[in-house]
Structure formats: structure tokens, C-alpha cells
Amino acid sequence: MSQESEAEPVGEAVLPGTLPESLRAELVAFRRDLHMHPELGNQEFRTTAAIKARLEKAGLHPRVLPVGTGLICDIGEWDGGKPMLALRADIDALPIPDTKSECAYRSTVPDRAHACGHDVHTTVVLGAGLVLADLHRQGRLPRPVRLLFQPAEEVLPGGAADAIECGVLDGVGKIIAVHCDPRVDAGRIGLRTGPITSACDRLEVSLDGPGGHTARPHLTTDLVTAAARVVVDVPAVVARRVDSRSGLAMTWGRIESGHAPNVIPQHAELSGTVRCLDLDAWRQAPDIVVAAIDEIANLHRAKSEINYVRGVPPVVNDPDVTELLRDAMTARRGAQSVEGTEQSLGGEDFSWYLEHVPGAMARLGVRTPGERTVRDLHQGDFDADESAITVGVEMFTAAALLDAVS
């Protein structure tokens, strides 16, 4: 691979850091290797080793996180002056099967798939690191940059919290990230100032009571009916106890009870998620939700046990860092390559970093232009247009260079 990073004109200036063709092909191969070998949160040992080996080959000094997976790597040496910009990627996969039938790089691991694009995120940050390292060797990187490869994004409350405890933000003043968006064409990004994702918590409920024969429900606690009323009534009650503008949504994903048609069971289980657009409402949600479940369960004489698992707050994009991403993308691809995007009800633990430093996340377009089928996230047939890797790499390198001179 050529050690000279290409440069492109921006107005009358020249912004280095575009992607050489040889590295472009290598990154596609690297992404496909990750896609074939997905690993779940806190189990990303092969993934971590692959990233580490490639960074060391480039003469860098990555440090594996104390938790055993994930790593950080600084391009240049921070002297304690102006804080660094961090580029963050998440490296874990999902516990679902890869259902792509005709794909040479489909997952080789049963019931495991990179169905959220974390393999793309990882490759983008790796590629940006290799290009920035090349610029640093040439004396063309004005300020150090940190690469952060974070484990366990899909594991509530998110591996970001553990990474922060490991000191990954020491010396960092800003942080940026991308997330694949199959609704946006490759070659474009979606940006939004303020909240771009939502809070997401997990809810697990157990209901208990004396069962009996279905011929005599009046002598029992009818747990099937109690569970059904919790499923239907609790979201309605909660909706009347929070500001309707908060976008709080309760959705049940699992309900289990009973084994025979003529036996009223003694135990029922429910689980689901609580999502919220508004930070203040999210902070109130546990008390409101737990109280509503208890009320409905008591009404049906069921004993409730509730495990409310705190997840992640919304990702709230900082205005200045959002503009940095906009400027970087405009420098590479023109103003038409940036589009507005809506706040989603999806959760992302990138939000934990933004509790400490300003940052922003961009939605990276991965849909092949002209393609009518949208391969949604968290679906077994998800795939990405690999030209998005180049787009992400060049946007991140431009952001690092523009931030260094700001």
C-alpha cells in the first residue's frame, strides 16, 4: 500500500486524508472478515485481536481495555494541552442468525450476526486511524487523535459505561461516531442537532398467585388474565402520567404463562422495553412504570416482582460537534451529501460519553442508491453497501483535520 495519502481540493485549500485504492480494498476485506466471525458483547476477543494486529502493523501502540475486549489507540502523543478528538466504534454483534442466502461473507457462527453494522463502524474507525497515522508520519496531523473500539454496545446498560470507567475519555475533549442507516443512500449522511436517539430501558415482570382449575377461576388468582391486563393497561396508564410530548413508549416482547388449557397457572412472566425521547421523562420513568404495574397487578390479586433495568439515555448531539461533522462531510462530498434526520426510538450507549464530553453521531448511509428493498437493522438479512466505508473514513479524517485547526 502506498504510504502517501491522497489529497483533494476544497475551494482553494487542499485537505489531505482521502483513501488510497489499496487501503480501500483492504478495508472491505477486513469488514467482510469481521462479518463472517461475529462475536457477542464482552466476548469480542478475535475482533479485538484483529484490530490490534492491524494497528500494530501500522506502527501504532493500541491498548486493550482492562475488561479484556475493546481497545484504544492514540495517533500522536497527547502533551496535556488541548484535549483530543476521539473516534468511537462499537465492535459487538447480535444473537440472531444471518439469513443472507447468497453472500460469500455471511456469518460462519450459528445464531450470530453483524446485523446492526458494527463491523462497518469498526472498519471505518480503523481505516481513519490508518490514514491519520500516515498523515502523522508525514508531519501533517496537527493534533493527536484517539481511536476507541468499544465492546458490548448491545448489552444494557452498554459497554460505554465500563469503557469510561477504564479511562477512555482521559485527555478527550470531543467524541464522534457513526451508525449505519439503511434508509440513507451510501455517499450521504444524516445529521441532527440535539436528540438523535432515545432512551431505552428493559423491563422484566413476574406475576405470582394461587392457580387452580379453569372451572373455578373465582377461587384463584387468574394469572393469565392478570398478565393480559398488565400488557394492555399499563402502557395506557403510563401514557396518562407523563407529558405526551415526551414520546414514552412501552412495548412488550415476551409473555409466558401456563402449560395446559384447563389449568390456571401460578406464575407468569413478561418482558419488554421502555423507550423515551425526552431526558427528563426518562428519569421519571422507573417510578411511574413500576407504580402502574403494581396497581394493575393488585387489582387482579397478583403478586408482582419487577426488575427495571436501566439502559441508556438519549444521544444528544452537541451543536458545535454536529457542525464539525457537517463541515467534514461537505469538504469531502459537498453540501448535498448531508441530509437532515429524525430522532429515532432506538437506543445507543454512545449517549454515556456525551454525559462527560460534547460529541455527535452521524447516520451513515449504507443503502445502495436506487435499491428499493430496505434491509433494516437487527434483521438477519441486513447488509451494507461497502462504499460507505470510504465515506466514513474520509469524513472522520476530515473532521480530525478541521478540529485540529479550529
Backbone torsions as a table, in degrees:
resi	resn	phi	psi	omega
1	MET	NA	137.4	177.8
2	SER	-64.2	137.4	179.1
3	GLN	-87.2	0.4	178.5
4	GLU	-96.7	114.3	175.5
5	SER	-75.0	134.3	-179.8
6	GLU	-67.1	161.1	177.6
7	ALA	-128.5	155.3	179.9
8	GLU	-135.5	150.4	-179.4
9	PRO	-74.8	141.3	172.3
10	VAL	-132.3	100.9	-171.8
11	GLY	64.1	-123.7	178.2
12	GLU	-98.4	-3.2	-178.5
13	ALA	-95.3	171.1	175.6
14	VAL	-125.0	122.2	-179.6
15	LEU	-107.8	111.1	-179.1
16	PRO	-74.6	177.1	172.1
17	GLY	101.5	18.1	172.3
18	THR	-79.2	171.9	-167.2
19	LEU	-98.0	118.8	174.8
20	PRO	-62.7	148.7	-176.3
21	GLU	-60.3	-37.9	-178.7
22	SER	-63.5	-39.7	179.2
23	LEU	-72.6	-35.0	177.9
24	ARG	-56.3	-47.4	-179.6
25	ALA	-66.6	-38.8	179.2
26	GLU	-63.4	-40.1	-178.5
27	LEU	-68.1	-37.7	175.8
28	VAL	-61.4	-42.8	178.7
29	ALA	-64.7	-38.5	179.4
30	PHE	-64.5	-44.5	179.1
31	ARG	-61.7	-41.5	-179.0
32	ARG	-65.8	-35.7	176.5
33	ASP	-63.5	-44.8	176.5
34	LEU	-61.4	-41.0	-177.8
35	HIS	-62.5	-33.9	-179.9
36	MET	-78.1	-17.8	-175.3
37	HIS	-130.4	62.2	-178.0
38	PRO	-70.8	145.2	179.5
39	GLU	-131.6	140.7	-179.2
40	LEU	-75.1	168.6	-178.2
41	GLY	-56.3	134.1	-178.5
42	ASN	68.8	9.9	175.2
43	GLN	-122.6	17.0	-170.6
44	GLU	-84.6	52.5	-175.0
45	PHE	-73.4	-44.5	179.0
46	ARG	-65.5	-42.4	179.5
47	THR	-61.0	-46.5	179.4
48	THR	-60.4	-43.2	-179.2
49	ALA	-64.5	-38.1	180.0
50	ALA	-66.1	-43.2	178.8
51	ILE	-63.8	-47.4	-178.5
52	LYS	-58.6	-45.1	-178.3
53	ALA	-62.5	-40.5	-178.3
54	ARG	-70.7	-37.3	178.0
55	LEU	-67.5	-39.8	178.1
56	GLU	-66.3	-35.3	176.9
57	LYS	-61.5	-29.3	178.3
58	ALA	-84.6	5.4	178.3
59	GLY	85.8	13.2	-178.9
60	LEU	-94.8	173.3	-174.3
61	HIS	-128.6	73.6	-179.9
62	PRO	-68.9	152.3	179.1
63	ARG	-124.8	117.8	177.6
64	VAL	-67.8	139.6	-178.7
65	LEU	-67.9	151.0	-179.8
66	PRO	-57.8	-22.3	179.3
67	VAL	-71.6	-10.8	174.3
68	GLY	105.6	-21.9	175.1
69	THR	-132.3	161.4	-174.0
70	GLY	80.7	160.6	-179.0
71	LEU	-161.1	163.6	171.7
72	ILE	-123.9	155.4	179.9
73	CYS	-152.3	123.7	178.7
74	ASP	-93.7	133.6	172.8
75	ILE	-96.2	107.5	-171.6
76	GLY	90.2	169.7	-176.9
77	GLU	-111.9	122.3	179.7
78	TRP	-74.8	130.0	-175.5
79	ASP	-100.2	11.3	-178.9
80	GLY	87.7	2.0	179.4
81	GLY	-82.2	-133.3	-178.9
82	LYS	-60.1	131.2	-175.7
83	PRO	-59.4	157.2	-176.0
84	MET	-82.5	160.0	166.2
85	LEU	-90.0	133.7	176.9
86	ALA	-108.4	139.2	174.5
87	LEU	-109.0	118.6	-173.4
88	ARG	-109.0	137.9	172.0
89	ALA	-130.0	149.0	171.6
90	ASP	-104.4	144.2	-165.9
91	ILE	-118.7	-2.3	-174.2
92	ASP	-91.4	163.9	-179.5
93	ALA	-112.8	-175.0	-176.3
94	LEU	-111.3	151.9	179.0
95	PRO	-85.5	59.1	178.0
96	ILE	-135.4	155.7	-179.9
97	PRO	-75.6	148.2	172.8
98	ASP	-83.5	116.2	-174.7
99	THR	-102.6	9.2	177.7
100	LYS	-69.0	116.8	-174.1
101	SER	-81.1	-38.5	-177.7
102	GLU	-116.3	81.1	-177.9
103	CYS	-152.1	118.7	-175.4
104	ALA	-66.6	-21.3	-176.9
105	TYR	-114.0	24.9	177.7
106	ARG	-63.5	160.7	-176.4
107	SER	-57.3	137.9	175.3
108	THR	-98.4	0.8	-177.4
109	VAL	-107.1	121.1	-179.0
110	PRO	-58.1	135.2	175.4
111	ASP	59.3	30.9	175.4
112	ARG	-137.6	136.4	-179.3
113	ALA	-156.1	145.9	169.7
114	HIS	-85.0	74.7	-175.3
115	ALA	-98.2	11.5	176.9
116	CYS	-123.9	1.6	175.8
117	GLY	85.5	13.1	-179.2
118	HIS	-65.4	-25.9	175.3
119	ASP	-65.2	-35.2	176.2
120	VAL	-69.6	-46.5	179.1
121	HIS	-56.1	-45.3	-178.3
122	THR	-62.7	-44.2	-178.7
123	THR	-66.4	-36.3	178.0
124	VAL	-62.4	-47.7	-179.5
125	VAL	-68.1	-38.8	176.0
126	LEU	-60.4	-47.8	-179.6
127	GLY	-61.7	-42.3	177.4
128	ALA	-61.5	-40.2	178.6
129	GLY	-62.3	-40.9	180.0
130	LEU	-67.1	-40.3	177.9
131	VAL	-67.0	-43.8	-179.9
132	LEU	-66.2	-35.3	176.7
133	ALA	-63.7	-37.9	176.4
134	ASP	-63.4	-44.2	177.8
135	LEU	-63.6	-38.8	178.7
136	HIS	-62.2	-41.9	178.4
137	ARG	-63.1	-29.9	178.8
138	GLN	-84.5	-2.0	-177.4
139	GLY	74.6	26.2	-175.0
140	ARG	-113.1	10.9	176.2
141	LEU	-109.5	104.4	-171.7
142	PRO	-66.7	-25.9	-174.7
143	ARG	-144.2	144.0	179.8
144	PRO	-60.0	153.0	178.9
145	VAL	-131.4	142.3	178.1
146	ARG	-106.6	133.0	170.7
147	LEU	-96.6	133.0	-179.4
148	LEU	-127.9	114.5	177.0
149	PHE	-107.8	104.6	-168.8
150	GLN	-99.4	133.6	175.1
151	PRO	-83.5	166.2	162.4
152	ALA	58.7	40.3	176.0
153	GLU	-66.6	-30.6	-175.7
154	GLU	-83.7	1.5	-176.6
155	VAL	-107.9	107.4	-179.9
156	LEU	-61.2	139.5	3.0
157	PRO	-86.8	20.9	173.8
158	GLY	100.5	139.0	-179.7
159	GLY	-68.2	-13.1	178.5
160	ALA	-60.4	-38.1	-179.1
161	ALA	-62.0	-42.9	177.4
162	ASP	-66.7	-39.1	-179.9
163	ALA	-62.7	-40.3	178.6
164	ILE	-62.7	-41.5	177.7
165	GLU	-63.1	-26.5	178.3
166	CYS	-80.3	-2.6	175.3
167	GLY	90.8	20.0	-176.2
168	VAL	-66.6	-19.5	180.0
169	LEU	-94.9	0.7	177.6
170	ASP	-61.5	121.6	-179.3
171	GLY	85.2	1.1	-178.4
172	VAL	-97.8	134.4	178.5
173	GLY	-109.9	-22.9	178.9
174	LYS	-146.3	156.2	178.9
175	ILE	-142.9	140.2	179.9
176	ILE	-131.6	157.3	-179.9
177	ALA	-155.9	167.2	171.3
178	VAL	-127.3	157.4	169.8
179	HIS	-134.7	132.1	179.3
180	CYS	-58.3	139.4	176.7
181	ASP	-132.2	107.8	-178.6
182	PRO	-74.2	-0.8	176.2
183	ARG	-93.1	-7.4	-177.1
184	VAL	-112.5	135.4	-179.0
185	ASP	-65.6	143.9	171.6
186	ALA	-58.3	139.2	-175.3
187	GLY	101.1	-5.8	-179.0
188	ARG	-131.4	161.1	172.6
189	ILE	-130.4	157.2	173.0
190	GLY	-108.6	133.3	-179.0
191	LEU	-128.6	150.9	176.3
192	ARG	-153.0	133.1	172.7
193	THR	-85.2	138.0	-177.7
194	GLY	90.3	-156.8	-176.0
195	PRO	-62.9	128.8	178.7
196	ILE	-118.7	-20.3	171.3
197	THR	-126.4	-174.8	-178.9
198	SER	-121.5	167.1	170.7
199	ALA	-71.0	150.0	179.4
200	CYS	-145.4	122.4	176.5
201	ASP	-121.1	162.6	177.1
202	ARG	-113.4	143.9	-175.1
203	LEU	-128.0	127.9	177.0
204	GLU	-127.7	126.2	-174.2
205	VAL	-127.4	132.4	172.0
206	SER	-115.5	134.4	176.3
207	LEU	-119.2	135.0	-178.3
208	ASP	-134.1	154.6	176.8
209	GLY	174.5	165.9	178.4
210	PRO	-66.7	125.9	178.0
211	GLY	-88.7	-161.3	179.8
212	GLY	164.7	-161.4	-177.9
213	HIS	-84.9	142.4	179.9
214	THR	-67.9	-12.2	175.5
215	ALA	-75.3	-17.9	-176.6
216	ARG	-131.7	58.4	-178.0
217	PRO	-62.7	-23.6	-178.7
218	HIS	-69.5	-15.7	178.4
219	LEU	-97.5	6.1	-176.2
220	THR	-125.8	174.5	160.6
221	THR	-97.5	109.2	-175.5
222	ASP	-76.0	89.1	-172.0
223	LEU	-69.2	-29.2	177.9
224	VAL	-65.0	-45.2	176.7
225	THR	-65.3	-41.5	179.2
226	ALA	-59.8	-43.8	180.0
227	ALA	-65.5	-40.6	179.2
228	ALA	-62.8	-39.9	179.4
229	ARG	-69.0	-36.2	176.0
230	VAL	-61.6	-44.2	-179.7
231	VAL	-60.1	-43.5	-174.1
232	VAL	-85.3	-44.2	-169.0
233	ASP	-84.9	-34.0	-175.5
234	VAL	-62.0	-47.9	177.3
235	PRO	-58.2	-35.6	179.1
236	ALA	-68.2	-40.3	178.3
237	VAL	-65.0	-46.5	-178.8
238	VAL	-60.6	-39.3	-178.4
239	ALA	-61.1	-23.3	179.6
240	ARG	-94.6	1.6	-179.0
241	ARG	-115.0	2.4	174.0
242	VAL	-128.7	158.1	176.1
243	ASP	-59.1	127.0	-177.1
244	SER	-62.5	-18.4	178.6
245	ARG	-79.1	-7.3	-176.2
246	SER	-76.6	-16.7	179.1
247	GLY	67.5	30.0	179.1
248	LEU	-74.5	127.0	-177.3
249	ALA	-131.7	125.0	173.9
250	MET	-103.1	129.1	179.4
251	THR	-135.7	128.0	-179.6
252	TRP	-90.9	135.8	179.3
253	GLY	-112.6	-13.8	-177.6
254	ARG	-151.3	137.6	172.0
255	ILE	-144.0	127.7	-178.8
256	GLU	-135.9	134.4	176.2
257	SER	-170.1	136.0	171.4
258	GLY	81.4	162.6	-179.1
259	HIS	-137.9	-13.6	-177.0
260	ALA	-137.0	149.7	-175.7
261	PRO	-71.8	-19.0	-177.4
262	ASN	-113.6	18.8	179.7
263	VAL	-124.1	122.5	173.6
264	ILE	-79.7	119.5	-174.2
265	PRO	-72.8	167.1	178.6
266	GLN	-101.1	-4.0	-174.7
267	HIS	-148.5	142.1	175.4
268	ALA	-141.0	148.5	178.9
269	GLU	-131.6	140.7	177.0
270	LEU	-134.9	148.7	172.7
271	SER	-148.1	151.7	-178.8
272	GLY	-170.8	-163.5	-179.1
273	THR	-128.1	154.8	172.3
274	VAL	-121.1	119.8	-179.2
275	ARG	-120.4	148.9	-173.1
276	CYS	-152.4	134.4	179.0
277	LEU	-79.5	-27.6	-169.8
278	ASP	-105.1	132.9	-176.1
279	LEU	-66.4	-42.8	-178.9
280	ASP	-65.0	-42.3	178.5
281	ALA	-65.2	-36.2	177.8
282	TRP	-61.3	-38.6	180.0
283	ARG	-68.1	-27.9	178.8
284	GLN	-86.6	-17.8	-168.9
285	ALA	-57.0	-43.9	-177.2
286	PRO	-57.1	-47.1	-178.9
287	ASP	-63.3	-42.4	-177.5
288	ILE	-67.3	-44.6	-177.0
289	VAL	-68.1	-46.4	-179.7
290	VAL	-60.9	-43.3	179.1
291	ALA	-62.1	-40.6	-179.3
292	ALA	-66.4	-40.2	178.7
293	ILE	-64.1	-45.3	179.3
294	ASP	-59.4	-42.7	-178.5
295	GLU	-62.5	-47.7	-177.9
296	ILE	-67.7	-41.1	178.6
297	ALA	-62.9	-44.1	179.8
298	ASN	-62.9	-36.6	179.2
299	LEU	-58.9	-29.5	-179.3
300	HIS	-107.0	18.3	174.8
301	ARG	60.0	32.4	176.9
302	ALA	-104.6	141.5	175.6
303	LYS	-87.7	127.2	-176.8
304	SER	-109.2	141.0	171.9
305	GLU	-126.8	122.9	-169.8
306	ILE	-120.5	129.1	173.4
307	ASN	-114.4	101.0	179.8
308	TYR	-95.6	108.5	-175.0
309	VAL	-95.4	111.8	179.6
310	ARG	-64.8	131.7	-179.0
311	GLY	-104.1	-111.0	-175.2
312	VAL	-130.3	147.3	172.8
313	PRO	-77.0	173.8	176.8
314	PRO	-65.7	149.6	167.8
315	VAL	-78.4	119.3	-178.7
316	VAL	-114.3	105.8	-176.6
317	ASN	-70.9	127.5	176.6
318	ASP	-69.7	136.8	-177.4
319	PRO	-58.4	-44.8	-177.1
320	ASP	-67.7	-40.8	-179.5
321	VAL	-71.9	-33.8	174.5
322	THR	-61.2	-41.6	177.6
323	GLU	-66.3	-32.8	175.3
324	LEU	-60.5	-44.6	177.7
325	LEU	-65.4	-39.7	178.1
326	ARG	-61.7	-46.3	179.8
327	ASP	-63.1	-39.6	-179.4
328	ALA	-65.1	-45.6	-180.0
329	MET	-67.6	-38.2	177.8
330	THR	-63.3	-39.9	178.8
331	ALA	-62.7	-35.4	-177.3
332	ARG	-85.4	-42.5	-168.2
333	ARG	-125.4	-4.5	-178.3
334	GLY	94.6	157.6	-175.8
335	ALA	-61.6	-28.2	-178.6
336	GLN	-69.8	-11.0	-179.4
337	SER	-84.0	-3.0	-179.6
338	VAL	-112.1	129.0	176.9
339	GLU	-127.5	157.4	176.1
340	GLY	-73.0	158.8	179.5
341	THR	-141.9	156.1	-178.4
342	GLU	-90.3	161.2	170.7
343	GLN	-73.4	132.1	-179.5
344	SER	-102.1	167.0	174.9
345	LEU	-91.3	6.5	175.3
346	GLY	-75.5	152.8	177.4
347	GLY	-104.1	153.6	-178.6
348	GLU	-152.8	125.5	-175.9
349	ASP	-77.6	1.0	168.9
350	PHE	-54.9	-24.2	-179.9
351	SER	-58.6	-31.5	-178.5
352	TRP	-64.1	-35.5	177.9
353	TYR	-63.1	-35.8	-175.8
354	LEU	-75.6	-6.2	169.7
355	GLU	-74.8	-14.2	-174.6
356	HIS	-117.6	-38.5	-179.1
357	VAL	-137.1	153.7	175.7
358	PRO	-69.4	148.3	179.6
359	GLY	-166.9	-178.4	179.7
360	ALA	-158.0	148.4	176.0
361	MET	-117.7	135.1	175.7
362	ALA	-106.6	148.1	173.3
363	ARG	-89.1	117.2	-175.5
364	LEU	-91.0	117.7	-179.6
365	GLY	-65.0	129.7	-179.9
366	VAL	-130.1	10.8	177.1
367	ARG	-88.2	131.2	176.3
368	THR	-63.7	124.3	-179.2
369	PRO	-52.8	131.4	-179.3
370	GLY	91.6	-12.9	179.5
371	GLU	-72.6	131.7	-177.5
372	ARG	-88.6	-31.7	-178.7
373	THR	-79.1	127.4	176.5
374	VAL	-99.5	115.1	176.9
375	ARG	-87.8	99.5	-170.7
376	ASP	-72.6	160.8	177.5
377	LEU	-67.6	152.4	178.8
378	HIS	62.5	27.8	173.6
379	GLN	-119.1	145.4	-173.1
380	GLY	-64.3	-19.2	179.9
381	ASP	-97.2	10.5	-177.7
382	PHE	-61.6	138.8	172.3
383	ASP	-151.9	169.0	-175.8
384	ALA	-130.9	144.4	169.8
385	ASP	-68.1	116.9	-170.6
386	GLU	-72.7	-8.1	173.0
387	SER	-66.1	-18.5	177.4
388	ALA	-63.5	-24.8	178.6
389	ILE	-61.7	-47.0	178.3
390	THR	-60.0	-43.4	-179.8
391	VAL	-59.4	-47.3	-179.1
392	GLY	-64.4	-44.2	179.7
393	VAL	-59.3	-49.0	-174.5
394	GLU	-70.9	-32.6	174.8
395	MET	-65.7	-43.1	-179.1
396	PHE	-66.4	-41.1	178.5
397	THR	-65.7	-39.3	177.0
398	ALA	-64.3	-39.9	178.7
399	ALA	-62.3	-41.2	180.0
400	ALA	-63.9	-41.5	-179.4
401	LEU	-70.3	-41.4	179.7
402	LEU	-68.5	-38.0	178.9
403	ASP	-65.8	-34.8	-176.6
404	ALA	-66.2	-25.8	-177.5
405	VAL	-105.3	5.6	-178.7
406	SER	-83.3	NA	NA
